Amino acid sequence: MSALTRLTEYLRRHAVFLGVGVVVMTIPAYLGDTYYLSILAFMATRLMMALGLSLLLGQAGQISLGQAAFVGIGAYGAAILTTKVGLDPWSSMILAAFISAAIAGLVGMPTLRLSGYYLAMATLGVNEIVYILLVQLKSLTNGTDGITGIPTLSVGGLDLGGPKAYHLLAWGLALLMLRFSLNLTRGRVGRSLRALHRSETAAQSLGVNTSYRKVQVFVLAAVFASIAGSLDAYYMHYISPESYNVTFSVILITGVIVGGLRTVWGALWGTVVIVLLPELLKRLNDDLTNLVFGLLLIFIMVFWHGRSKRMTAGAQEQGVRVWRRLWRS
């Protein structure tokens, strides 16, 4: 196969990803409005958070209502390490991601033994615990006053705190995470996650270490969320506990479900909805935001419950057919 043929095949297979990458990375060249650039940059960090949820919920079938907790750990970890410990922003962001991964591993091992609504409630409790700690540990987090004076990221003296530079940084990292997630789902790990989603028992019978896979994807989602939280903290220079409550977790999971759970691309389309929809509603009436998201979540849960029942019934019918064939043979 010639080099030109390989190049053509690569471009054909990755046309959507390359197209999205070119569009978002060239936006600062023709959009100079700081407000809209900030919205698009926040869309990139929300995409990072949603990608972790897409792998956890869409691929592995493990629901989590605690994603905001790891966003908060990343944000507060970066803020505390830079303002109180004196580390540089890059090292602080990496160390905060390791802390998030360690906490996710410790939390995930017992909670991921649960499933369904029980798992949702357990992760909801984790989010509440982290939120309460952020409020109560005033000597470390300043309580409800939050942390100010958070420095910006820089590379070789180049300040990355401006709207255009931050846009390129945030979307560059988001695209790397998107590419990593797409590659992950197309490989052996992705197949094992989808097998786990369909039936944990069947996945175990095929040799999949389901406990390890569940904790693995839970930790990965936490790391994605932590990095996104750190980036937001560096850009806004201020954080407070109210930004990382359960409501934020619900909004993130709503976006992933709206975008579609079958593919990682659903995280991108869902992120566009949860970022742009509130901005559009604010122009009409700010009180409409919670109402619309509430109705959207109710519709999703009703649809999801019906879909789960159909999938369970289909799996049972398929199991009956298999046993009948084995019995007759």
C-alpha positions as YAML, in Angstrom:
chain: A
units: angstrom
residues:
- id: 1
  name: MET
  ca: [0.00, 0.00, 0.00]
- id: 2
  name: SER
  ca: [1.48, 3.36, -1.06]
- id: 3
  name: ALA
  ca: [1.95, 6.32, 1.30]
- id: 4
  name: LEU
  ca: [-0.74, 8.28, -0.56]
- id: 5
  name: THR
  ca: [-3.22, 5.43, -0.18]
- id: 6
  name: ARG
  ca: [-2.48, 5.15, 3.55]
- id: 7
  name: LEU
  ca: [-2.90, 8.90, 3.95]
- id: 8
  name: THR
  ca: [-6.21, 8.83, 2.07]
- id: 9
  name: GLU
  ca: [-7.47, 5.94, 4.18]
- id: 10
  name: TYR
  ca: [-6.45, 7.73, 7.40]
- id: 11
  name: LEU
  ca: [-8.21, 10.95, 6.36]
- id: 12
  name: ARG
  ca: [-11.34, 9.00, 5.44]
- id: 13
  name: ARG
  ca: [-11.48, 7.16, 8.75]
- id: 14
  name: HIS
  ca: [-10.82, 10.24, 10.87]
- id: 15
  name: ALA
  ca: [-12.58, 12.88, 8.78]
- id: 16
  name: VAL
  ca: [-15.06, 13.90, 11.50]
- id: 17
  name: PHE
  ca: [-12.41, 14.21, 14.19]
- id: 18
  name: LEU
  ca: [-10.08, 16.18, 11.92]
- id: 19
  name: GLY
  ca: [-12.95, 18.42, 10.83]
- id: 20
  name: VAL
  ca: [-13.96, 19.19, 14.42]
- id: 21
  name: GLY
  ca: [-10.32, 19.81, 15.34]
- id: 22
  name: VAL
  ca: [-9.73, 22.25, 12.49]
- id: 23
  name: VAL
  ca: [-12.94, 24.17, 13.27]
- id: 24
  name: VAL
  ca: [-12.39, 24.61, 17.02]
- id: 25
  name: MET
  ca: [-8.66, 25.33, 16.78]
- id: 26
  name: THR
  ca: [-9.10, 28.05, 14.14]
- id: 27
  name: ILE
  ca: [-11.97, 29.87, 15.90]
- id: 28
  name: PRO
  ca: [-9.66, 32.39, 17.67]
- id: 29
  name: ALA
  ca: [-8.39, 33.52, 14.25]
- id: 30
  name: TYR
  ca: [-11.74, 35.01, 13.28]
- id: 31
  name: LEU
  ca: [-13.53, 35.44, 16.65]
- id: 32
  name: GLY
  ca: [-12.18, 38.15, 18.90]
- id: 33
  name: ASP
  ca: [-15.03, 38.52, 21.39]
- id: 34
  name: THR
  ca: [-13.71, 37.56, 24.85]
- id: 35
  name: TYR
  ca: [-17.14, 36.49, 26.12]
- id: 36
  name: TYR
  ca: [-17.80, 33.98, 23.34]
- id: 37
  name: LEU
  ca: [-14.22, 32.68, 23.45]
- id: 38
  name: SER
  ca: [-14.63, 32.03, 27.17]
- id: 39
  name: ILE
  ca: [-17.88, 30.14, 26.56]
- id: 40
  name: LEU
  ca: [-16.20, 27.98, 23.93]
- id: 41
  name: ALA
  ca: [-13.22, 27.36, 26.23]
- id: 42
  name: PHE
  ca: [-15.54, 26.28, 29.04]
- id: 43
  name: MET
  ca: [-17.20, 24.00, 26.50]
- id: 44
  name: ALA
  ca: [-13.81, 22.28, 26.09]
- id: 45
  name: THR
  ca: [-13.43, 21.63, 29.84]
- id: 46
  name: ARG
  ca: [-17.04, 20.42, 30.05]
- id: 47
  name: LEU
  ca: [-16.22, 18.04, 27.20]
- id: 48
  name: MET
  ca: [-13.35, 16.60, 29.25]
- id: 49
  name: MET
  ca: [-15.73, 15.95, 32.14]
- id: 50
  name: ALA
  ca: [-18.36, 14.47, 29.81]
- id: 51
  name: LEU
  ca: [-15.86, 12.17, 28.10]
- id: 52
  name: GLY
  ca: [-15.11, 10.44, 31.39]
- id: 53
  name: LEU
  ca: [-18.83, 10.02, 32.05]
- id: 54
  name: SER
  ca: [-19.37, 8.74, 28.52]
- id: 55
  name: LEU
  ca: [-16.82, 5.98, 29.07]
- id: 56
  name: LEU
  ca: [-18.18, 5.19, 32.54]
- id: 57
  name: LEU
  ca: [-21.90, 5.29, 31.76]
- id: 58
  name: GLY
  ca: [-22.18, 4.86, 28.00]
- id: 59
  name: GLN
  ca: [-19.53, 2.18, 27.53]
- id: 60
  name: ALA
  ca: [-19.31, 0.42, 30.93]
- id: 61
  name: GLY
  ca: [-22.90, 1.03, 32.06]
- id: 62
  name: GLN
  ca: [-21.87, 2.35, 35.51]
- id: 63
  name: ILE
  ca: [-23.88, 5.41, 36.56]
- id: 64
  name: SER
  ca: [-22.17, 8.11, 38.63]
- id: 65
  name: LEU
  ca: [-23.70, 11.21, 40.17]
- id: 66
  name: GLY
  ca: [-20.40, 12.27, 41.70]
- id: 67
  name: GLN
  ca: [-18.43, 13.62, 38.75]
- id: 68
  name: ALA
  ca: [-18.55, 17.17, 40.14]
- id: 69
  name: ALA
  ca: [-16.69, 15.94, 43.24]
- id: 70
  name: PHE
  ca: [-13.60, 15.10, 41.17]
- id: 71
  name: VAL
  ca: [-13.88, 18.37, 39.27]
- id: 72
  name: GLY
  ca: [-13.79, 20.08, 42.66]
- id: 73
  name: ILE
  ca: [-10.83, 18.00, 43.85]
- id: 74
  name: GLY
  ca: [-8.91, 18.98, 40.72]
- id: 75
  name: ALA
  ca: [-9.79, 22.66, 41.07]
- id: 76
  name: TYR
  ca: [-9.10, 22.89, 44.80]
- id: 77
  name: GLY
  ca: [-6.02, 20.70, 44.55]
- id: 78
  name: ALA
  ca: [-4.49, 22.99, 41.92]
- id: 79
  name: ALA
  ca: [-5.55, 26.14, 43.81]
- id: 80
  name: ILE
  ca: [-4.22, 25.01, 47.21]
- id: 81
  name: LEU
  ca: [-0.94, 23.65, 45.82]
- id: 82
  name: THR
  ca: [-0.22, 26.88, 43.94]
- id: 83
  name: THR
  ca: [-1.43, 29.52, 46.42]
- id: 84
  name: LYS
  ca: [-0.57, 27.85, 49.75]
- id: 85
  name: VAL
  ca: [2.15, 25.30, 49.02]
- id: 86
  name: GLY
  ca: [3.94, 27.28, 46.31]
- id: 87
  name: LEU
  ca: [4.15, 24.69, 43.55]
- id: 88
  name: ASP
  ca: [4.05, 25.73, 39.91]
- id: 89
  name: PRO
  ca: [0.66, 25.43, 38.11]
- id: 90
  name: TRP
  ca: [1.61, 22.52, 35.83]
- id: 91
  name: SER
  ca: [2.99, 20.38, 38.67]
- id: 92
  name: SER
  ca: [-0.04, 21.26, 40.78]
- id: 93
  name: MET
  ca: [-2.45, 20.16, 38.05]
- id: 94
  name: ILE
  ca: [-0.65, 16.85, 37.58]
- id: 95
  name: LEU
  ca: [-0.44, 16.20, 41.33]
- id: 96
  name: ALA
  ca: [-4.14, 17.06, 41.73]
- id: 97
  name: ALA
  ca: [-4.96, 14.53, 38.99]
- id: 98
  name: PHE
  ca: [-2.98, 11.85, 40.87]
- id: 99
  name: ILE
  ca: [-4.84, 12.73, 44.08]
- id: 100
  name: SER
  ca: [-8.16, 12.43, 42.24]
- id: 101
  name: ALA
  ca: [-7.12, 9.08, 40.79]
- id: 102
  name: ALA
  ca: [-6.13, 7.78, 44.24]
- id: 103
  name: ILE
  ca: [-9.40, 8.93, 45.83]
- id: 104
  name: ALA
  ca: [-11.40, 7.50, 42.92]
- id: 105
  name: GLY
  ca: [-9.64, 4.16, 43.32]
- id: 106
  name: LEU
  ca: [-10.31, 4.04, 47.07]
- id: 107
  name: VAL
  ca: [-13.93, 5.09, 46.60]
- id: 108
  name: GLY
  ca: [-14.52, 2.97, 43.52]
- id: 109
  name: MET
  ca: [-13.46, -0.37, 44.96]
- id: 110
  name: PRO
  ca: [-16.35, -0.60, 47.46]
- id: 111
  name: THR
  ca: [-19.00, 1.50, 45.67]
- id: 112
  name: LEU
  ca: [-18.66, -0.18, 42.27]
- id: 113
  name: ARG
  ca: [-19.71, -3.47, 43.83]
- id: 114
  name: LEU
  ca: [-23.16, -1.90, 43.74]
- id: 115
  name: SER
  ca: [-25.27, -1.41, 40.62]
- id: 116
  name: GLY
  ca: [-28.19, 0.57, 39.32]
- id: 117
  name: TYR
  ca: [-29.91, 2.95, 41.72]
- id: 118
  name: TYR
  ca: [-27.71, 1.84, 44.64]
- id: 119
  name: LEU
  ca: [-24.57, 2.85, 42.76]
- id: 120
  name: ALA
  ca: [-26.16, 6.19, 41.83]
- id: 121
  name: MET
  ca: [-26.98, 6.90, 45.48]
- id: 122
  name: ALA
  ca: [-23.48, 5.89, 46.62]
- id: 123
  name: THR
  ca: [-21.78, 8.25, 44.15]
- id: 124
  name: LEU
  ca: [-24.29, 10.95, 45.08]
- id: 125
  name: GLY
  ca: [-23.13, 10.52, 48.68]
- id: 126
  name: VAL
  ca: [-19.49, 10.87, 47.62]
- id: 127
  name: ASN
  ca: [-20.32, 14.17, 45.91]
- id: 128
  name: GLU
  ca: [-22.07, 15.44, 49.05]
- id: 129
  name: ILE
  ca: [-19.15, 14.41, 51.28]
- id: 130
  name: VAL
  ca: [-16.64, 16.25, 49.10]
- id: 131
  name: TYR
  ca: [-18.88, 19.34, 48.97]
- id: 132
  name: ILE
  ca: [-19.25, 19.37, 52.77]
- id: 133
  name: LEU
  ca: [-15.48, 19.01, 53.23]
- id: 134
  name: LEU
  ca: [-14.85, 21.92, 50.86]
- id: 135
  name: VAL
  ca: [-17.18, 24.06, 52.95]
- id: 136
  name: GLN
  ca: [-16.07, 22.93, 56.41]
- id: 137
  name: LEU
  ca: [-12.28, 22.74, 56.02]
- id: 138
  name: LYS
  ca: [-11.97, 26.53, 56.22]
- id: 139
  name: SER
  ca: [-8.30, 26.58, 57.16]
- id: 140
  name: LEU
  ca: [-7.51, 24.82, 53.89]
- id: 141
  name: THR
  ca: [-10.30, 25.81, 51.49]
- id: 142
  name: ASN
  ca: [-11.47, 29.16, 52.97]
- id: 143
  name: GLY
  ca: [-14.97, 27.67, 53.23]
- id: 144
  name: THR
  ca: [-17.74, 29.41, 51.31]
- id: 145
  name: ASP
  ca: [-15.44, 32.39, 50.62]
- id: 146
  name: GLY
  ca: [-13.51, 30.27, 48.15]
- id: 147
  name: ILE
  ca: [-9.91, 30.71, 47.01]
- id: 148
  name: THR
  ca: [-8.71, 33.74, 45.06]
- id: 149
  name: GLY
  ca: [-5.43, 34.72, 43.45]
- id: 150
  name: ILE
  ca: [-4.98, 31.46, 41.56]
- id: 151
  name: PRO
  ca: [-2.17, 31.91, 38.99]
- id: 152
  name: THR
  ca: [-2.42, 31.21, 35.28]
- id: 153
  name: LEU
  ca: [-0.62, 28.58, 33.26]
- id: 154
  name: SER
  ca: [2.39, 29.57, 31.20]
- id: 155
  name: VAL
  ca: [4.92, 27.90, 28.92]
- id: 156
  name: GLY
  ca: [8.42, 29.35, 28.65]
- id: 157
  name: GLY
  ca: [7.27, 32.78, 29.76]
- id: 158
  name: LEU
  ca: [4.24, 32.72, 27.44]
- id: 159
  name: ASP
  ca: [1.10, 33.50, 29.43]
- id: 160
  name: LEU
  ca: [-1.77, 31.11, 28.65]
- id: 161
  name: GLY
  ca: [-4.33, 33.03, 30.69]
- id: 162
  name: GLY
  ca: [-5.71, 35.12, 27.82]
- id: 163
  name: PRO
  ca: [-8.97, 34.08, 26.11]
- id: 164
  name: LYS
  ca: [-7.36, 33.03, 22.83]
- id: 165
  name: ALA
  ca: [-4.42, 31.19, 24.40]
- id: 166
  name: TYR
  ca: [-6.66, 29.46, 26.93]
- id: 167
  name: HIS
  ca: [-9.09, 28.47, 24.17]
- id: 168
  name: LEU
  ca: [-6.27, 26.78, 22.23]
- id: 169
  name: LEU
  ca: [-4.92, 25.09, 25.37]
- id: 170
  name: ALA
  ca: [-8.30, 23.82, 26.57]
- id: 171
  name: TRP
  ca: [-9.43, 22.55, 23.18]
- id: 172
  name: GLY
  ca: [-6.01, 21.03, 22.47]
- id: 173
  name: LEU
  ca: [-6.24, 18.93, 25.64]
- id: 174
  name: ALA
  ca: [-9.94, 18.16, 25.03]
- id: 175
  name: LEU
  ca: [-9.18, 16.88, 21.53]
- id: 176
  name: LEU
  ca: [-6.35, 14.70, 22.86]
- id: 177
  name: MET
  ca: [-8.76, 13.20, 25.41]
- id: 178
  name: LEU
  ca: [-11.39, 12.71, 22.71]
- id: 179
  name: ARG
  ca: [-8.88, 10.92, 20.48]
- id: 180
  name: PHE
  ca: [-7.74, 8.76, 23.40]
- id: 181
  name: SER
  ca: [-11.35, 7.88, 24.26]
- id: 182
  name: LEU
  ca: [-12.19, 6.98, 20.66]
- id: 183
  name: ASN
  ca: [-9.13, 4.75, 20.39]
- id: 184
  name: LEU
  ca: [-9.95, 3.15, 23.75]
- id: 185
  name: THR
  ca: [-13.48, 2.20, 22.72]
- id: 186
  name: ARG
  ca: [-12.30, 0.68, 19.45]
- id: 187
  name: GLY
  ca: [-9.80, -1.62, 21.11]
- id: 188
  name: ARG
  ca: [-9.84, -4.57, 23.47]
- id: 189
  name: VAL
  ca: [-10.63, -2.42, 26.51]
- id: 190
  name: GLY
  ca: [-13.63, -0.89, 24.75]
- id: 191
  name: ARG
  ca: [-14.99, -4.31, 23.84]
- id: 192
  name: SER
  ca: [-14.64, -5.49, 27.43]
- id: 193
  name: LEU
  ca: [-16.44, -2.36, 28.69]
- id: 194
  name: ARG
  ca: [-19.35, -2.92, 26.31]
- id: 195
  name: ALA
  ca: [-19.51, -6.59, 27.35]
- id: 196
  name: LEU
  ca: [-19.65, -5.43, 30.97]
- id: 197
  name: HIS
  ca: [-22.45, -3.03, 30.07]
- id: 198
  name: ARG
  ca: [-24.56, -5.76, 28.49]
- id: 199
  name: SER
  ca: [-24.05, -8.42, 31.16]
- id: 200
  name: GLU
  ca: [-21.45, -8.53, 33.93]
- id: 201
  name: THR
  ca: [-21.93, -12.28, 34.33]
- id: 202
  name: ALA
  ca: [-21.43, -12.91, 30.62]
- id: 203
  name: ALA
  ca: [-18.35, -10.67, 30.58]
- id: 204
  name: GLN
  ca: [-16.85, -12.62, 33.48]
- id: 205
  name: SER
  ca: [-17.50, -15.89, 31.67]
- id: 206
  name: LEU
  ca: [-15.48, -14.52, 28.74]
- id: 207
  name: GLY
  ca: [-12.50, -13.81, 30.99]
- id: 208
  name: VAL
  ca: [-13.07, -10.10, 31.65]
- id: 209
  name: ASN
  ca: [-11.97, -8.93, 35.10]
- id: 210
  name: THR
  ca: [-15.10, -6.82, 35.61]
- id: 211
  name: SER
  ca: [-14.13, -5.43, 39.04]
- id: 212
  name: TYR
  ca: [-10.81, -4.18, 37.69]
- id: 213
  name: ARG
  ca: [-12.41, -2.71, 34.55]
- id: 214
  name: LYS
  ca: [-15.06, -0.82, 36.55]
- id: 215
  name: VAL
  ca: [-12.49, 0.74, 38.88]
- id: 216
  name: GLN
  ca: [-10.20, 1.46, 35.94]
- id: 217
  name: VAL
  ca: [-12.78, 3.45, 33.98]
- id: 218
  name: PHE
  ca: [-13.98, 5.17, 37.19]
- id: 219
  name: VAL
  ca: [-10.43, 6.37, 37.88]
- id: 220
  name: LEU
  ca: [-10.02, 7.51, 34.26]
- id: 221
  name: ALA
  ca: [-13.24, 9.55, 34.47]
- id: 222
  name: ALA
  ca: [-11.98, 11.14, 37.70]
- id: 223
  name: VAL
  ca: [-8.65, 12.12, 36.10]
- id: 224
  name: PHE
  ca: [-10.42, 13.73, 33.12]
- id: 225
  name: ALA
  ca: [-12.66, 15.67, 35.53]
- id: 226
  name: SER
  ca: [-9.72, 16.72, 37.71]
- id: 227
  name: ILE
  ca: [-7.73, 18.15, 34.80]
- id: 228
  name: ALA
  ca: [-10.79, 20.07, 33.60]
- id: 229
  name: GLY
  ca: [-11.35, 21.47, 37.10]
- id: 230
  name: SER
  ca: [-7.74, 22.60, 37.36]
- id: 231
  name: LEU
  ca: [-7.92, 24.38, 33.99]
- id: 232
  name: ASP
  ca: [-11.09, 26.21, 35.03]
- id: 233
  name: ALA
  ca: [-9.46, 27.31, 38.28]
- id: 234
  name: TYR
  ca: [-6.42, 28.69, 36.46]
- id: 235
  name: TYR
  ca: [-8.59, 30.62, 34.02]
- id: 236
  name: MET
  ca: [-11.11, 32.06, 36.49]
- id: 237
  name: HIS
  ca: [-8.54, 32.72, 39.28]
- id: 238
  name: TYR
  ca: [-11.31, 32.02, 41.79]
- id: 239
  name: ILE
  ca: [-13.21, 28.92, 42.95]
- id: 240
  name: SER
  ca: [-15.92, 28.23, 45.53]
- id: 241
  name: PRO
  ca: [-17.69, 25.05, 46.72]
- id: 242
  name: GLU
  ca: [-21.02, 26.00, 45.10]
- id: 243
  name: SER
  ca: [-19.58, 25.22, 41.68]
- id: 244
  name: TYR
  ca: [-19.12, 21.53, 42.54]
- id: 245
  name: ASN
  ca: [-22.43, 20.46, 44.03]
- id: 246
  name: VAL
  ca: [-24.72, 17.62, 43.00]
- id: 247
  name: THR
  ca: [-26.63, 19.86, 40.59]
- id: 248
  name: PHE
  ca: [-23.51, 20.19, 38.45]
- id: 249
  name: SER
  ca: [-23.11, 16.39, 38.39]
- id: 250
  name: VAL
  ca: [-26.72, 16.03, 37.24]
- id: 251
  name: ILE
  ca: [-26.20, 18.61, 34.47]
- id: 252
  name: LEU
  ca: [-23.11, 16.73, 33.23]
- id: 253
  name: ILE
  ca: [-24.85, 13.36, 33.17]
- id: 254
  name: THR
  ca: [-27.87, 14.94, 31.45]
- id: 255
  name: GLY
  ca: [-25.63, 16.24, 28.70]
- id: 256
  name: VAL
  ca: [-24.03, 12.83, 28.13]
- id: 257
  name: ILE
  ca: [-27.40, 11.12, 27.90]
- id: 258
  name: VAL
  ca: [-28.80, 13.82, 25.58]
- id: 259
  name: GLY
  ca: [-25.78, 13.50, 23.28]
- id: 260
  name: GLY
  ca: [-26.13, 9.73, 23.12]
- id: 261
  name: LEU
  ca: [-24.63, 6.89, 25.15]
- id: 262
  name: ARG
  ca: [-23.78, 4.51, 22.31]
- id: 263
  name: THR
  ca: [-20.78, 6.52, 21.10]
- id: 264
  name: VAL
  ca: [-18.10, 8.75, 22.60]
- id: 265
  name: TRP
  ca: [-19.14, 11.47, 20.15]
- id: 266
  name: GLY
  ca: [-22.31, 11.83, 22.20]
- id: 267
  name: ALA
  ca: [-20.22, 13.55, 24.88]
- id: 268
  name: LEU
  ca: [-19.37, 16.32, 22.41]
- id: 269
  name: TRP
  ca: [-22.91, 16.88, 21.17]
- id: 270
  name: GLY
  ca: [-24.28, 16.75, 24.71]
- id: 271
  name: THR
  ca: [-21.67, 19.26, 25.88]
- id: 272
  name: VAL
  ca: [-22.77, 21.68, 23.18]
- id: 273
  name: VAL
  ca: [-26.32, 21.42, 24.54]
- id: 274
  name: ILE
  ca: [-25.51, 21.92, 28.24]
- id: 275
  name: VAL
  ca: [-23.22, 24.88, 27.54]
- id: 276
  name: LEU
  ca: [-25.20, 26.75, 24.87]
- id: 277
  name: LEU
  ca: [-28.74, 26.03, 26.12]
- id: 278
  name: PRO
  ca: [-28.33, 27.96, 29.41]
- id: 279
  name: GLU
  ca: [-26.84, 30.89, 27.49]
- id: 280
  name: LEU
  ca: [-29.86, 30.97, 25.18]
- id: 281
  name: LEU
  ca: [-32.30, 30.64, 28.08]
- id: 282
  name: LYS
  ca: [-30.63, 33.49, 29.98]
- id: 283
  name: ARG
  ca: [-31.56, 35.84, 27.17]
- id: 284
  name: LEU
  ca: [-35.23, 34.89, 27.64]
- id: 285
  name: ASN
  ca: [-35.52, 34.32, 31.37]
- id: 286
  name: ASP
  ca: [-32.80, 33.16, 33.75]
- id: 287
  name: ASP
  ca: [-35.33, 31.16, 35.81]
- id: 288
  name: LEU
  ca: [-36.09, 28.97, 32.78]
- id: 289
  name: THR
  ca: [-32.71, 27.21, 32.96]
- id: 290
  name: ASN
  ca: [-33.48, 24.97, 35.95]
- id: 291
  name: LEU
  ca: [-37.02, 24.33, 34.67]
- id: 292
  name: VAL
  ca: [-35.85, 23.20, 31.23]
- id: 293
  name: PHE
  ca: [-33.06, 21.01, 32.61]
- id: 294
  name: GLY
  ca: [-35.48, 19.48, 35.12]
- id: 295
  name: LEU
  ca: [-38.00, 18.60, 32.40]
- id: 296
  name: LEU
  ca: [-35.19, 17.32, 30.19]
- id: 297
  name: LEU
  ca: [-33.91, 15.06, 32.99]
- id: 298
  name: ILE
  ca: [-37.43, 13.68, 33.69]
- id: 299
  name: PHE
  ca: [-37.91, 12.88, 29.99]
- id: 300
  name: ILE
  ca: [-34.51, 11.19, 29.85]
- id: 301
  name: MET
  ca: [-35.14, 9.05, 32.92]
- id: 302
  name: VAL
  ca: [-38.54, 7.92, 31.62]
- id: 303
  name: PHE
  ca: [-37.04, 7.06, 28.24]
- id: 304
  name: TRP
  ca: [-34.03, 5.37, 29.82]
- id: 305
  name: HIS
  ca: [-36.18, 3.27, 32.16]
- id: 306
  name: GLY
  ca: [-38.32, 2.06, 29.24]
- id: 307
  name: ARG
  ca: [-35.25, 1.30, 27.17]
- id: 308
  name: SER
  ca: [-33.66, -0.65, 30.04]
- id: 309
  name: LYS
  ca: [-36.78, -2.77, 30.43]
- id: 310
  name: ARG
  ca: [-36.82, -3.55, 26.70]
- id: 311
  name: MET
  ca: [-33.11, -4.48, 26.78]
- id: 312
  name: THR
  ca: [-33.63, -6.73, 29.82]
- id: 313
  name: ALA
  ca: [-36.60, -8.45, 28.18]
- id: 314
  name: GLY
  ca: [-34.60, -8.93, 24.98]
- id: 315
  name: ALA
  ca: [-31.67, -10.41, 26.90]
- id: 316
  name: GLN
  ca: [-34.00, -12.81, 28.72]
- id: 317
  name: GLU
  ca: [-35.60, -13.95, 25.46]
- id: 318
  name: GLN
  ca: [-32.19, -14.48, 23.92]
- id: 319
  name: GLY
  ca: [-31.08, -16.51, 26.96]
- id: 320
  name: VAL
  ca: [-34.20, -18.69, 26.71]
- id: 321
  name: ARG
  ca: [-33.50, -19.38, 23.02]
- id: 322
  name: VAL
  ca: [-29.89, -20.36, 23.80]
- id: 323
  name: TRP
  ca: [-30.95, -22.77, 26.55]
- id: 324
  name: ARG
  ca: [-33.59, -24.31, 24.29]
- id: 325
  name: ARG
  ca: [-31.00, -24.98, 21.58]
- id: 326
  name: LEU
  ca: [-28.64, -26.51, 24.16]
- id: 327
  name: TRP
  ca: [-31.46, -28.69, 25.56]
- id: 328
  name: ARG
  ca: [-32.48, -29.98, 22.13]
- id: 329
  name: SER
  ca: [-28.90, -30.77, 21.21]
...
